Amino acid sequence: MKHSGSQRVEVSLKRTVNEILLTVRDFGIGFDPEDAVRGRGLGLISMKERLNLVGGELSIDAHPQTGTTILSRVALKAV
């Protein structure tokens, strides 16, 4: 709500046989991810680094005025 201006957010956490998927979607003002990474904030960089530590990946689908969807994916290791 702070950054997007959206009053609505969808969060989904799923486990498949091979991975865990976390999706967060808002319906706010959106943004340009490339501009955000070049900016002063550490939010997106920090999320990517944390996922890298566990072999995960982060994808961002965001465009000005259309909202944002962030997908984090972490593979499950065989025990």
Number of C-alpha atoms within 10 A of each C-alpha: 11 6 9 17 13 14 10 11 15 10 11 10 11 10 13 9 7 11 13 15 17 15 17 15 18 21 18 20 16 20 18 13 17 9 9 14 13 10 9 8 10 12 10 15 13 11 13 16 14 14 15 13 9 12 13 18 18 19 13 16 15 20 14 12 12 14 19 22 19 16 16 18 19 18 16 15 8 5 3
